[in-house]
């Protein structure tokens, strides 16, 4: 079984990841804003508890953003590699077609 992954497939996934990162950035901003506002609502142990909860969630969002950015970089590398391989294949095909035309011209 041959699995064909195309450049456009990876480009689509890169776009999806870029959208995911933007969404995560929005969540991060919201969580950091809530964390900064806790002292306005609670004091003592309750405030400390919620600061810890929000800090843990902020860390999860940052980790997710990091993973998305790493995957996006990997996909961009694959797209570049596929592009260069396609260029090499196109050059070989052009060379073969040129040789075939020469043979036809000389033989005809």
N, C-alpha and C positions, 0 to 999 in steps of 0.2 A: 504494500500500500504506500503510495506516495502522497505526502502531505505538502501542499503548496501554500507557502506563506508569501504574500505579495507585499510590495512596498506600501501600497495603499492601505493594506490591513494594519500595518504598523503605524502609519500616519494617522489612521483613525483612532487607534489606541492611544497615541500620543495626545491627540486632541481631547480624548476622554479624560486622560490623566491630568491634563492642564485644567480642565473644568473641575475635576475632583480637588486639585490643589487650591483653586480659588474658593471652592466651597469650604474646605478645611480652614483656609485663612479667615473666612467669615466666622466660623465656629470658634477659632482661636481668639479672635478679637472679642467676641461675645463673652467667652469664658474669662478672659483676662479682665474685662470690664466688670463682670460680676464679682470676681475675686477682689478687685480694688474697692468695690462698694460694700463689701461685707461689714466693714467696721461701722458703716452708717446704720446697719440694721441690728447687728448682734454684738455682744461682748462676751468675754470669757471663754468657757469651754465650747459653747455653741459656735462661736465665731471661729475658734481654732479648728473645730471639726470640719466646718464648711470650707475653710481655707485649705485644709488637707485634701478634701474631696475634690475641690476645683483644681488644686495643684496636680493631683493625679490625672484628672481628665485633660488638663492642659498638656501634660507630658505625653499622654496617649495621642492627642491630636498632632503634636510636634513629631512624634515617631511616625505616624501615618503620613504626614507631609514629607518626611525624609524618605520613607519607602517609595512613595509616589514619585518623588524627584529622582531617586536612583533608578527606578524602573523606566521612567521617561528618558533618562540619559542612555540607558541600555538600548531602548527602542530607537533612539536617534542614531546611535552607533550602528545598529542593524540597518536602518534606512540608508545611511551613508554607504555601508558596505554593499548593500544590494544595488545601490545606484552605480557604484564603481564596477561591480561585476557585470551589470547590464551593459555598461559602456564597453567593457572588454568583449563581451559576447557580440555586441553590435559591430565592433571593429572586425572581429573574425568573420562574421557573416558577410560584411562588406568586402573583405578580402576574397572570400570564397566566390561570391557573386562576380567580382571582377575577374577572377581566374576563369570561371565558367564562361563569361562573355568573351574573354580572349580566346579560349579554346574553340568556341562556336565561330568566332570571326575567322580564325586561322583555318579551321576545318571546313568552313562553309564556302 
